[in-house]
Amino acid sequence: MFNTVRKALCAALFAGMAGSAFAADFVEPPVVEQAPPEPVYEQPADVGGWYIRGDIDYHKSRFRGADYITYGTPAGGTGSFDTGSLKGGFSAGAGVGYQITNHFRADFTGDYWFKSKFNGSTSCGSCFSTEVGHFSALLLMANAYADLGTWHGVTPYVGAGIGGAHVKWDSISDPNTTEFNPGSSNWRFAYALMAGASYCMTDRVKLDVGYRYSHIQGGRMFEFDATSAGPGFDHGFDTHEVRGGLRYQFGKSDCAPPQQAYAPEPEPVYTK
């Protein structure tokens, strides 16, 4: 009898172990979640398109000297200014341009230089004259720029421009005497060299800060006056400008953030 009971217990135990193993074959394996893939960004296409700009500046011009003719006076001959300087001044300008590639653009600009005061002096032996006047100009330039790359929204650049300046002199006079020479106005050749950087304020608007050196060729400064001398001719100006302004891009802008490309959800991976 004990043998029978023992056999029955062994059979039950064997059946339980076999059933557990059989059931294990039908248990679904656990799912191992994969780490999400890194986002893939589409590289922006070449930027391009029209833009407009507005600028203001503070400039300081170096007066390169002046000569005058005295054939209308008893002394006769020619003379030169002993001294001459221009006070600093402000300008405002606007322009329209085209972004050709990521690294090259061009624009046409116009800047009006508000009046700067002129102080100078002349002498002729025992005589001495203090000369006072004002100077202003309209500068029209065609410019080309090389954008050197963009880092964290900042794009440094260099550029050059060529064009013309309409220079206007007010009367040149000596406040201590009756000397008065009517000012002259004329167009002159001009060129410029620039360097600076722009910063993306929005996906369309850039803040532009830079430096510009411009040279304006010499020309007629004032007309003849029977009581003094004339006409007079200045030798031109070298101007250093600190500029700031805004650019608005109508076409594709390098300020736009990169677009995230579509990435399908990863398939689950099962372990055995």
C-alpha atoms as an extended CHARMM CRD file, in Angstrom:
* protein
*
       272  EXT
         1         1  MET       CA              0.0000000000        0.0000000000        0.0000000000  PROA      1               0.0000000000
         2         2  PHE       CA              2.8060000000        2.3340000000        0.8570000000  PROA      2               0.0000000000
         3         3  ASN       CA              4.3480000000        1.5970000000       -2.4940000000  PROA      3               0.0000000000
         4         4  THR       CA              1.1140000000        2.5490000000       -4.1770000000  PROA      4               0.0000000000
         5         5  VAL       CA              0.8770000000        5.8570000000       -2.2750000000  PROA      5               0.0000000000
         6         6  ARG       CA              4.5070000000        6.6470000000       -3.0000000000  PROA      6               0.0000000000
         7         7  LYS       CA              4.0130000000        5.9820000000       -6.6860000000  PROA      7               0.0000000000
         8         8  ALA       CA              0.9590000000        8.2110000000       -6.7260000000  PROA      8               0.0000000000
         9         9  LEU       CA              2.8220000000       11.0880000000       -5.0570000000  PROA      9               0.0000000000
        10        10  CYS       CA              5.7320000000       10.7770000000       -7.5070000000  PROA      10              0.0000000000
        11        11  ALA       CA              3.3350000000       10.7720000000      -10.4350000000  PROA      11              0.0000000000
        12        12  ALA       CA              1.5740000000       13.9010000000       -9.1380000000  PROA      12              0.0000000000
        13        13  LEU       CA              4.8640000000       15.6890000000       -8.5700000000  PROA      13              0.0000000000
        14        14  PHE       CA              6.0830000000       14.7990000000      -12.0770000000  PROA      14              0.0000000000
        15        15  ALA       CA              2.8310000000       15.9540000000      -13.5900000000  PROA      15              0.0000000000
        16        16  GLY       CA              3.0600000000       19.3210000000      -11.7750000000  PROA      16              0.0000000000
        17        17  MET       CA              6.6210000000       19.9200000000      -12.9450000000  PROA      17              0.0000000000
        18        18  ALA       CA              5.7460000000       18.9900000000      -16.5190000000  PROA      18              0.0000000000
        19        19  GLY       CA              2.7140000000       21.2750000000      -16.4620000000  PROA      19              0.0000000000
        20        20  SER       CA              4.7760000000       24.2280000000      -15.2360000000  PROA      20              0.0000000000
        21        21  ALA       CA              7.3500000000       23.7020000000      -17.9730000000  PROA      21              0.0000000000
        22        22  PHE       CA              4.6050000000       23.3480000000      -20.5790000000  PROA      22              0.0000000000
        23        23  ALA       CA              2.9010000000       26.5300000000      -19.3690000000  PROA      23              0.0000000000
        24        24  ALA       CA              6.2100000000       28.4190000000      -19.4570000000  PROA      24              0.0000000000
        25        25  ASP       CA              6.3760000000       27.7920000000      -23.1920000000  PROA      25              0.0000000000
        26        26  PHE       CA              3.2300000000       29.9130000000      -23.6240000000  PROA      26              0.0000000000
        27        27  VAL       CA              4.3030000000       32.9190000000      -21.4830000000  PROA      27              0.0000000000
        28        28  GLU       CA              4.8320000000       36.0430000000      -23.6630000000  PROA      28              0.0000000000
        29        29  PRO       CA              8.4220000000       37.2650000000      -23.3900000000  PROA      29              0.0000000000
        30        30  PRO       CA              8.9540000000       40.7020000000      -21.8180000000  PROA      30              0.0000000000
        31        31  VAL       CA              9.2610000000       43.7400000000      -24.1080000000  PROA      31              0.0000000000
        32        32  VAL       CA             12.5310000000       45.6780000000      -23.9770000000  PROA      32              0.0000000000
        33        33  GLU       CA             11.9870000000       49.3350000000      -24.7900000000  PROA      33              0.0000000000
        34        34  GLN       CA             14.6370000000       50.8890000000      -27.0150000000  PROA      34              0.0000000000
        35        35  ALA       CA             15.9320000000       54.3790000000      -26.3310000000  PROA      35              0.0000000000
        36        36  PRO       CA             14.2200000000       56.9350000000      -28.6060000000  PROA      36              0.0000000000
        37        37  PRO       CA             16.3430000000       57.8790000000      -31.6150000000  PROA      37              0.0000000000
        38        38  GLU       CA             18.1250000000       61.1910000000      -31.7270000000  PROA      38              0.0000000000
        39        39  PRO       CA             16.0720000000       63.8480000000      -33.5570000000  PROA      39              0.0000000000
        40        40  VAL       CA             17.1480000000       64.3650000000      -37.1330000000  PROA      40              0.0000000000
        41        41  TYR       CA             17.1630000000       67.9340000000      -38.4170000000  PROA      41              0.0000000000
        42        42  GLU       CA             16.9380000000       68.9400000000      -42.0140000000  PROA      42              0.0000000000
        43        43  GLN       CA             19.7560000000       71.2070000000      -43.0930000000  PROA      43              0.0000000000
        44        44  PRO       CA             18.3580000000       74.5370000000      -44.3190000000  PROA      44              0.0000000000
        45        45  ALA       CA             18.5890000000       75.1830000000      -48.0120000000  PROA      45              0.0000000000
        46        46  ASP       CA             20.5450000000       78.1130000000      -49.3550000000  PROA      46              0.0000000000
        47        47  VAL       CA             19.1140000000       81.3750000000      -48.1360000000  PROA      47              0.0000000000
        48        48  GLY       CA             18.2520000000       84.0560000000      -50.6180000000  PROA      48              0.0000000000
        49        49  GLY       CA             15.8920000000       86.8580000000      -51.5470000000  PROA      49              0.0000000000
        50        50  TRP       CA             15.3450000000       90.5670000000      -51.1570000000  PROA      50              0.0000000000
        51        51  TYR       CA             15.8400000000       92.5620000000      -47.9790000000  PROA      51              0.0000000000
        52        52  ILE       CA             15.4720000000       96.1650000000      -46.8530000000  PROA      52              0.0000000000
        53        53  ARG       CA             17.5730000000       97.9950000000      -44.3090000000  PROA      53              0.0000000000
        54        54  GLY       CA             17.6500000000      101.1450000000      -42.2170000000  PROA      54              0.0000000000
        55        55  ASP       CA             20.7480000000      102.6210000000      -40.5310000000  PROA      55              0.0000000000
        56        56  ILE       CA             21.9090000000      105.4310000000      -38.3210000000  PROA      56              0.0000000000
        57        57  ASP       CA             25.5120000000      106.3790000000      -37.5690000000  PROA      57              0.0000000000
        58        58  TYR       CA             27.8780000000      108.7400000000      -35.8990000000  PROA      58              0.0000000000
        59        59  HSD       CA             30.7930000000      109.8180000000      -38.0700000000  PROA      59              0.0000000000
        60        60  LYS       CA             33.9260000000      111.8900000000      -37.8110000000  PROA      60              0.0000000000
        61        61  SER       CA             35.4460000000      113.2950000000      -41.0020000000  PROA      61              0.0000000000
        62        62  ARG       CA             39.0460000000      114.3240000000      -41.5080000000  PROA      62              0.0000000000
        63        63  PHE       CA             39.3360000000      117.4720000000      -43.6080000000  PROA      63              0.0000000000
        64        64  ARG       CA             42.1830000000      116.9660000000      -46.0820000000  PROA      64              0.0000000000
        65        65  GLY       CA             42.8600000000      120.6830000000      -46.6380000000  PROA      65              0.0000000000
        66        66  ALA       CA             41.7810000000      123.2700000000      -49.1990000000  PROA      66              0.0000000000
        67        67  ASP       CA             43.1950000000      125.7510000000      -51.6780000000  PROA      67              0.0000000000
        68        68  TYR       CA             41.7510000000      129.0090000000      -52.9960000000  PROA      68              0.0000000000
        69        69  ILE       CA             42.3660000000      131.4610000000      -55.7740000000  PROA      69              0.0000000000
        70        70  THR       CA             42.8860000000      135.1610000000      -55.1410000000  PROA      70              0.0000000000
        71        71  TYR       CA             42.8530000000      136.5070000000      -58.6990000000  PROA      71              0.0000000000
        72        72  GLY       CA             39.9560000000      138.8220000000      -57.7990000000  PROA      72              0.0000000000
        73        73  THR       CA             41.9570000000      140.6200000000      -55.0860000000  PROA      73              0.0000000000
        74        74  PRO       CA             44.8720000000      143.0370000000      -55.2410000000  PROA      74              0.0000000000
        75        75  ALA       CA             47.2590000000      140.3760000000      -53.9300000000  PROA      75              0.0000000000
        76        76  GLY       CA             46.4230000000      137.8780000000      -56.6970000000  PROA      76              0.0000000000
        77        77  GLY       CA             47.6810000000      134.2890000000      -56.8760000000  PROA      77              0.0000000000
        78        78  THR       CA             46.6750000000      131.2540000000      -54.8350000000  PROA      78              0.0000000000
        79        79  GLY       CA             46.6450000000      130.2510000000      -51.2090000000  PROA      79              0.0000000000
        80        80  SER       CA             45.9310000000      127.3030000000      -48.9280000000  PROA      80              0.0000000000
        81        81  PHE       CA             44.0830000000      126.9230000000      -45.6720000000  PROA      81              0.0000000000
        82        82  ASP       CA             46.4660000000      126.8630000000      -42.7210000000  PROA      82              0.0000000000
        83        83  THR       CA             44.0760000000      124.7650000000      -40.6130000000  PROA      83              0.0000000000
        84        84  GLY       CA             40.7520000000      123.0360000000      -41.1290000000  PROA      84              0.0000000000
        85        85  SER       CA             38.6560000000      120.5620000000      -39.1730000000  PROA      85              0.0000000000
        86        86  LEU       CA             35.1350000000      119.1770000000      -39.1080000000  PROA      86              0.0000000000
        87        87  LYS       CA             33.0580000000      118.3450000000      -36.0550000000  PROA      87              0.0000000000
        88        88  GLY       CA             31.4660000000      114.9300000000      -35.7550000000  PROA      88              0.0000000000
        89        89  GLY       CA             27.9600000000      114.4210000000      -37.0650000000  PROA      89              0.0000000000
        90        90  PHE       CA             25.0990000000      111.9760000000      -37.4930000000  PROA      90              0.0000000000
        91        91  SER       CA             23.5190000000      110.3590000000      -40.5100000000  PROA      91              0.0000000000
        92        92  ALA       CA             20.4310000000      108.3330000000      -41.3800000000  PROA      92              0.0000000000
        93        93  GLY       CA             20.0880000000      105.9840000000      -44.2860000000  PROA      93              0.0000000000
        94        94  ALA       CA             18.1010000000      103.2510000000      -45.9840000000  PROA      94              0.0000000000
        95        95  GLY       CA             18.7240000000      100.6320000000      -48.6140000000  PROA      95              0.0000000000
        96        96  VAL       CA             17.4930000000       97.6170000000      -50.5420000000  PROA      96              0.0000000000
        97        97  GLY       CA             19.5270000000       94.4830000000      -51.1840000000  PROA      97              0.0000000000
        98        98  TYR       CA             19.5230000000       90.8610000000      -52.2680000000  PROA      98              0.0000000000
        99        99  GLN       CA             20.9260000000       87.8390000000      -50.4050000000  PROA      99              0.0000000000
       100       100  ILE       CA             22.4810000000       85.8860000000      -53.2910000000  PROA      100             0.0000000000
       101       101  THR       CA             23.8600000000       82.9060000000      -51.3500000000  PROA      101             0.0000000000
       102       102  ASN       CA             24.5660000000       81.9920000000      -47.7220000000  PROA      102             0.0000000000
       103       103  HSD       CA             27.8530000000       83.8800000000      -47.9680000000  PROA      103             0.0000000000
       104       104  PHE       CA             27.3110000000       86.6800000000      -50.4820000000  PROA      104             0.0000000000
       105       105  ARG       CA             24.9100000000       89.6160000000      -50.7040000000  PROA      105             0.0000000000
       106       106  ALA       CA             24.7300000000       93.0610000000      -52.2790000000  PROA      106             0.0000000000
       107       107  ASP       CA             22.7140000000       96.2120000000      -51.6850000000  PROA      107             0.0000000000
       108       108  PHE       CA             22.2060000000       99.8080000000      -52.7470000000  PROA      108             0.0000000000
       109       109  THR       CA             22.1860000000      102.3790000000      -49.9380000000  PROA      109             0.0000000000
       110       110  GLY       CA             21.6030000000      106.0750000000      -49.4960000000  PROA      110             0.0000000000
       111       111  ASP       CA             22.8070000000      107.9890000000      -46.4180000000  PROA      111             0.0000000000
       112       112  TYR       CA             22.2410000000      111.6280000000      -45.5840000000  PROA      112             0.0000000000
       113       113  TRP       CA             24.9870000000      113.1900000000      -43.4840000000  PROA      113             0.0000000000
       114       114  PHE       CA             23.5370000000      115.9750000000      -41.3880000000  PROA      114             0.0000000000
       115       115  LYS       CA             25.4800000000      119.2020000000      -41.0570000000  PROA      115             0.0000000000
       116       116  SER       CA             28.9250000000      119.1920000000      -39.4810000000  PROA      116             0.0000000000
       117       117  LYS       CA             30.5510000000      122.4360000000      -38.4320000000  PROA      117             0.0000000000
       118       118  PHE       CA             33.7580000000      123.5040000000      -40.1620000000  PROA      118             0.0000000000
       119       119  ASN       CA             36.4700000000      125.5940000000      -38.4770000000  PROA      119             0.0000000000
       120       120  GLY       CA             39.5440000000      126.7850000000      -40.3510000000  PROA      120             0.0000000000
       121       121  SER       CA             41.9820000000      129.6270000000      -40.8320000000  PROA      121             0.0000000000
       122       122  THR       CA             43.9290000000      131.3340000000      -43.5830000000  PROA      122             0.0000000000
       123       123  SER       CA             46.7290000000      133.8920000000      -43.5620000000  PROA      123             0.0000000000
       124       124  CYS       CA             48.5250000000      136.1020000000      -46.0620000000  PROA      124             0.0000000000
       125       125  GLY       CA             51.5810000000      137.7530000000      -44.5650000000  PROA      125             0.0000000000
       126       126  SER       CA             50.3120000000      140.1340000000      -41.9020000000  PROA      126             0.0000000000
       127       127  CYS       CA             46.6360000000      139.2350000000      -42.3650000000  PROA      127             0.0000000000
       128       128  PHE       CA             44.8300000000      136.4010000000      -40.6240000000  PROA      128             0.0000000000
       129       129  SER       CA             41.3050000000      135.1240000000      -41.1700000000  PROA      129             0.0000000000
       130       130  THR       CA             39.1110000000      132.7300000000      -39.2350000000  PROA      130             0.0000000000
       131       131  GLU       CA             36.8910000000      130.6280000000      -41.5080000000  PROA      131             0.0000000000
       132       132  VAL       CA             33.5970000000      129.1190000000      -40.3200000000  PROA      132             0.0000000000
       133       133  GLY       CA             30.9700000000      127.1300000000      -42.2180000000  PROA      133             0.0000000000
       134       134  HSD       CA             28.9540000000      123.9220000000      -42.3930000000  PROA      134             0.0000000000
       135       135  PHE       CA             29.1290000000      120.8240000000      -44.5520000000  PROA      135             0.0000000000
       136       136  SER       CA             26.5610000000      118.1080000000      -45.3700000000  PROA      136             0.0000000000
       137       137  ALA       CA             26.3790000000      115.2910000000      -47.9150000000  PROA      137             0.0000000000
       138       138  LEU       CA             24.1790000000      112.6650000000      -49.5490000000  PROA      138             0.0000000000
       139       139  LEU       CA             26.1240000000      109.4290000000      -50.0670000000  PROA      139             0.0000000000
       140       140  LEU       CA             24.8090000000      106.8750000000      -52.6140000000  PROA      140             0.0000000000
       141       141  MET       CA             26.6540000000      103.5380000000      -52.6960000000  PROA      141             0.0000000000
       142       142  ALA       CA             26.4880000000      100.1380000000      -54.4000000000  PROA      142             0.0000000000
       143       143  ASN       CA             27.8780000000       97.5990000000      -51.9090000000  PROA      143             0.0000000000
       144       144  ALA       CA             28.9110000000       93.9350000000      -51.8540000000  PROA      144             0.0000000000
       145       145  TYR       CA             29.4530000000       91.8380000000      -48.7100000000  PROA      145             0.0000000000
       146       146  ALA       CA             30.9670000000       88.4800000000      -47.7830000000  PROA      146             0.0000000000
       147       147  ASP       CA             29.1370000000       86.8390000000      -44.8550000000  PROA      147             0.0000000000
       148       148  LEU       CA             31.7030000000       84.6800000000      -43.0610000000  PROA      148             0.0000000000
       149       149  GLY       CA             29.3540000000       82.1580000000      -41.4430000000  PROA      149             0.0000000000
       150       150  THR       CA             26.7480000000       82.0940000000      -38.6730000000  PROA      150             0.0000000000
       151       151  TRP       CA             27.4100000000       81.0290000000      -35.0710000000  PROA      151             0.0000000000
       152       152  HSD       CA             24.6330000000       81.2000000000      -32.4650000000  PROA      152             0.0000000000
       153       153  GLY       CA             22.7810000000       83.7230000000      -34.6220000000  PROA      153             0.0000000000
       154       154  VAL       CA             25.8210000000       86.0060000000      -35.1480000000  PROA      154             0.0000000000
       155       155  THR       CA             27.1620000000       86.5310000000      -38.6860000000  PROA      155             0.0000000000
       156       156  PRO       CA             30.3930000000       88.5520000000      -39.1090000000  PROA      156             0.0000000000
       157       157  TYR       CA             30.9600000000       90.1570000000      -42.5010000000  PROA      157             0.0000000000
       158       158  VAL       CA             33.2810000000       92.3470000000      -44.5690000000  PROA      158             0.0000000000
       159       159  GLY       CA             32.3390000000       94.5010000000      -47.5260000000  PROA      159             0.0000000000
       160       160  ALA       CA             33.1880000000       97.2700000000      -49.9560000000  PROA      160             0.0000000000
       161       161  GLY       CA             31.2110000000       99.8940000000      -51.8260000000  PROA      161             0.0000000000
       162       162  ILE       CA             31.5560000000      102.4000000000      -54.6470000000  PROA      162             0.0000000000
       163       163  GLY       CA             29.3990000000      105.3370000000      -55.6270000000  PROA      163             0.0000000000
       164       164  GLY       CA             29.0650000000      109.0810000000      -55.3860000000  PROA      164             0.0000000000
       165       165  ALA       CA             28.4810000000      111.8390000000      -52.8530000000  PROA      165             0.0000000000
       166       166  HSD       CA             26.6040000000      115.0900000000      -53.3290000000  PROA      166             0.0000000000
       167       167  VAL       CA             28.5520000000      117.4730000000      -51.0990000000  PROA      167             0.0000000000
       168       168  LYS       CA             26.9550000000      120.7430000000      -50.0190000000  PROA      168             0.0000000000
       169       169  TRP       CA             28.9160000000      123.5510000000      -48.3810000000  PROA      169             0.0000000000
       170       170  ASP       CA             27.1250000000      126.4150000000      -46.6870000000  PROA      170             0.0000000000
       171       171  SER       CA             28.7370000000      129.8300000000      -46.9040000000  PROA      171             0.0000000000
       172       172  ILE       CA             32.3030000000      130.2000000000      -45.6320000000  PROA      172             0.0000000000
       173       173  SER       CA             32.7430000000      133.4140000000      -43.6630000000  PROA      173             0.0000000000
       174       174  ASP       CA             34.8670000000      135.1680000000      -41.0710000000  PROA      174             0.0000000000
       175       175  PRO       CA             32.6370000000      136.1210000000      -38.1070000000  PROA      175             0.0000000000
       176       176  ASN       CA             35.0660000000      138.9250000000      -37.2300000000  PROA      176             0.0000000000
       177       177  THR       CA             34.8650000000      140.6780000000      -40.6250000000  PROA      177             0.0000000000
       178       178  THR       CA             32.5130000000      141.1510000000      -43.5620000000  PROA      178             0.0000000000
       179       179  GLU       CA             34.1970000000      138.3410000000      -45.5070000000  PROA      179             0.0000000000
       180       180  PHE       CA             31.6030000000      136.0340000000      -47.0440000000  PROA      180             0.0000000000
       181       181  ASN       CA             32.0400000000      133.3440000000      -49.6820000000  PROA      181             0.0000000000
       182       182  PRO       CA             28.9080000000      131.5480000000      -50.9860000000  PROA      182             0.0000000000
       183       183  GLY       CA             29.1440000000      127.7860000000      -50.5360000000  PROA      183             0.0000000000
       184       184  SER       CA             29.2100000000      125.3560000000      -53.4270000000  PROA      184             0.0000000000
       185       185  SER       CA             27.5200000000      121.9690000000      -54.0090000000  PROA      185             0.0000000000
       186       186  ASN       CA             28.5670000000      119.2110000000      -56.3930000000  PROA      186             0.0000000000
       187       187  TRP       CA             28.7370000000      115.4690000000      -57.0340000000  PROA      187             0.0000000000
       188       188  ARG       CA             31.9670000000      113.6060000000      -56.2830000000  PROA      188             0.0000000000
       189       189  PHE       CA             33.3550000000      110.0730000000      -56.5040000000  PROA      189             0.0000000000
       190       190  ALA       CA             33.3020000000      108.0350000000      -53.2590000000  PROA      190             0.0000000000
       191       191  TYR       CA             34.1770000000      104.5540000000      -52.0340000000  PROA      191             0.0000000000
       192       192  ALA       CA             33.8730000000      102.6720000000      -48.7390000000  PROA      192             0.0000000000
       193       193  LEU       CA             35.1710000000       99.6510000000      -46.8070000000  PROA      193             0.0000000000
       194       194  MET       CA             33.0350000000       97.9480000000      -44.1460000000  PROA      194             0.0000000000
       195       195  ALA       CA             33.2540000000       95.3310000000      -41.3980000000  PROA      195             0.0000000000
       196       196  GLY       CA             30.7300000000       94.2790000000      -38.7920000000  PROA      196             0.0000000000
       197       197  ALA       CA             28.3340000000       91.5980000000      -37.6250000000  PROA      197             0.0000000000
       198       198  SER       CA             24.6070000000       90.9210000000      -37.7220000000  PROA      198             0.0000000000
       199       199  TYR       CA             22.5130000000       89.1840000000      -35.0580000000  PROA      199             0.0000000000
       200       200  CYS       CA             19.2510000000       87.2790000000      -35.5780000000  PROA      200             0.0000000000
       201       201  MET       CA             16.5610000000       89.0260000000      -33.5200000000  PROA      201             0.0000000000
       202       202  THR       CA             13.7410000000       87.0220000000      -35.1600000000  PROA      202             0.0000000000
       203       203  ASP       CA             13.5520000000       84.6390000000      -38.1070000000  PROA      203             0.0000000000
       204       204  ARG       CA             13.2980000000       87.7080000000      -40.4050000000  PROA      204             0.0000000000
       205       205  VAL       CA             14.8830000000       90.6450000000      -38.5900000000  PROA      205             0.0000000000
       206       206  LYS       CA             18.6130000000       91.1540000000      -38.0490000000  PROA      206             0.0000000000
       207       207  LEU       CA             20.4200000000       93.7370000000      -35.9610000000  PROA      207             0.0000000000
       208       208  ASP       CA             23.4300000000       95.0340000000      -37.8950000000  PROA      208             0.0000000000
       209       209  VAL       CA             26.3230000000       96.7890000000      -36.1200000000  PROA      209             0.0000000000
       210       210  GLY       CA             29.5470000000       97.7480000000      -37.8550000000  PROA      210             0.0000000000
       211       211  TYR       CA             32.2610000000      100.1550000000      -38.9070000000  PROA      211             0.0000000000
       212       212  ARG       CA             32.6170000000      101.9290000000      -42.2480000000  PROA      212             0.0000000000
       213       213  TYR       CA             35.5040000000      103.8940000000      -43.6730000000  PROA      213             0.0000000000
       214       214  SER       CA             34.5210000000      106.1290000000      -46.5680000000  PROA      214             0.0000000000
       215       215  HSD       CA             36.5150000000      108.4570000000      -48.7830000000  PROA      215             0.0000000000
       216       216  ILE       CA             34.9850000000      111.3550000000      -50.7040000000  PROA      216             0.0000000000
       217       217  GLN       CA             37.0080000000      112.9670000000      -53.4630000000  PROA      217             0.0000000000
       218       218  GLY       CA             37.8340000000      116.6740000000      -53.4040000000  PROA      218             0.0000000000
       219       219  GLY       CA             35.8460000000      119.3710000000      -55.2260000000  PROA      219             0.0000000000
       220       220  ARG       CA             34.6870000000      122.9680000000      -55.2550000000  PROA      220             0.0000000000
       221       221  MET       CA             34.1660000000      124.3130000000      -51.7500000000  PROA      221             0.0000000000
       222       222  PHE       CA             33.0690000000      127.9510000000      -52.1580000000  PROA      222             0.0000000000
       223       223  GLU       CA             32.5710000000      130.6220000000      -54.8170000000  PROA      223             0.0000000000
       224       224  PHE       CA             34.2850000000      133.9220000000      -55.5490000000  PROA      224             0.0000000000
       225       225  ASP       CA             33.6640000000      136.9550000000      -53.3840000000  PROA      225             0.0000000000
       226       226  ALA       CA             34.9250000000      140.3570000000      -54.5170000000  PROA      226             0.0000000000
       227       227  THR       CA             35.7580000000      141.4390000000      -50.9810000000  PROA      227             0.0000000000
       228       228  SER       CA             37.9440000000      138.4360000000      -50.1990000000  PROA      228             0.0000000000
       229       229  ALA       CA             39.0060000000      135.5980000000      -52.5080000000  PROA      229             0.0000000000
       230       230  GLY       CA             37.7490000000      132.5450000000      -54.3210000000  PROA      230             0.0000000000
       231       231  PRO       CA             36.7670000000      130.1880000000      -55.5810000000  PROA      231             0.0000000000
       232       232  GLY       CA             38.0370000000      127.5410000000      -53.1430000000  PROA      232             0.0000000000
       233       233  PHE       CA             38.5590000000      123.7880000000      -53.5390000000  PROA      233             0.0000000000
       234       234  ASP       CA             38.7370000000      121.2360000000      -50.7390000000  PROA      234             0.0000000000
       235       235  HSD       CA             40.8650000000      118.0660000000      -51.0320000000  PROA      235             0.0000000000
       236       236  GLY       CA             38.1230000000      115.7080000000      -49.8880000000  PROA      236             0.0000000000
       237       237  PHE       CA             37.3300000000      113.8060000000      -46.7020000000  PROA      237             0.0000000000
       238       238  ASP       CA             38.2430000000      110.5820000000      -44.9330000000  PROA      238             0.0000000000
       239       239  THR       CA             35.3320000000      109.5400000000      -42.7300000000  PROA      239             0.0000000000
       240       240  HSD       CA             35.1250000000      106.9650000000      -39.9430000000  PROA      240             0.0000000000
       241       241  GLU       CA             31.6060000000      105.7820000000      -39.1290000000  PROA      241             0.0000000000
       242       242  VAL       CA             30.1220000000      103.6940000000      -36.3170000000  PROA      242             0.0000000000
       243       243  ARG       CA             26.8730000000      102.2920000000      -37.6870000000  PROA      243             0.0000000000
       244       244  GLY       CA             23.8490000000      100.4650000000      -36.3750000000  PROA      244             0.0000000000
       245       245  GLY       CA             20.6460000000       99.3830000000      -38.0530000000  PROA      245             0.0000000000
       246       246  LEU       CA             18.0730000000       96.7070000000      -38.8580000000  PROA      246             0.0000000000
       247       247  ARG       CA             17.6470000000       94.4150000000      -41.8560000000  PROA      247             0.0000000000
       248       248  TYR       CA             14.3690000000       92.7070000000      -42.7880000000  PROA      248             0.0000000000
       249       249  GLN       CA             14.6820000000       89.5860000000      -44.9590000000  PROA      249             0.0000000000
       250       250  PHE       CA             11.8120000000       88.7850000000      -47.3530000000  PROA      250             0.0000000000
       251       251  GLY       CA             13.3110000000       85.5740000000      -48.7900000000  PROA      251             0.0000000000
       252       252  LYS       CA             14.8100000000       82.5130000000      -47.0940000000  PROA      252             0.0000000000
       253       253  SER       CA             16.6560000000       83.5610000000      -43.9640000000  PROA      253             0.0000000000
       254       254  ASP       CA             19.5070000000       81.8320000000      -42.1580000000  PROA      254             0.0000000000
       255       255  CYS       CA             17.8580000000       83.0080000000      -38.9360000000  PROA      255             0.0000000000
       256       256  ALA       CA             15.0490000000       80.4350000000      -39.2720000000  PROA      256             0.0000000000
       257       257  PRO       CA             15.5470000000       77.4430000000      -36.9160000000  PROA      257             0.0000000000
       258       258  PRO       CA             16.2470000000       74.0720000000      -38.5680000000  PROA      258             0.0000000000
       259       259  GLN       CA             13.1770000000       71.9140000000      -39.2190000000  PROA      259             0.0000000000
       260       260  GLN       CA             12.9640000000       68.5170000000      -37.4840000000  PROA      260             0.0000000000
       261       261  ALA       CA             12.5530000000       65.7560000000      -40.0280000000  PROA      261             0.0000000000
       262       262  TYR       CA              9.8880000000       63.0370000000      -39.5450000000  PROA      262             0.0000000000
       263       263  ALA       CA             11.2070000000       59.9380000000      -37.7550000000  PROA      263             0.0000000000
       264       264  PRO       CA              8.9050000000       56.8510000000      -37.3910000000  PROA      264             0.0000000000
       265       265  GLU       CA              8.3750000000       55.3130000000      -33.9670000000  PROA      265             0.0000000000
       266       266  PRO       CA             10.8510000000       52.4870000000      -33.2820000000  PROA      266             0.0000000000
       267       267  GLU       CA              9.5330000000       48.9070000000      -33.4930000000  PROA      267             0.0000000000
       268       268  PRO       CA              9.4050000000       47.0410000000      -30.1470000000  PROA      268             0.0000000000
       269       269  VAL       CA             12.0930000000       44.3830000000      -29.6560000000  PROA      269             0.0000000000
       270       270  TYR       CA             11.2630000000       41.1750000000      -27.8190000000  PROA      270             0.0000000000
       271       271  THR       CA             13.7330000000       39.0920000000      -25.8680000000  PROA      271             0.0000000000
       272       272  LYS       CA             13.6650000000       35.3130000000      -25.8770000000  PROA      272             0.0000000000
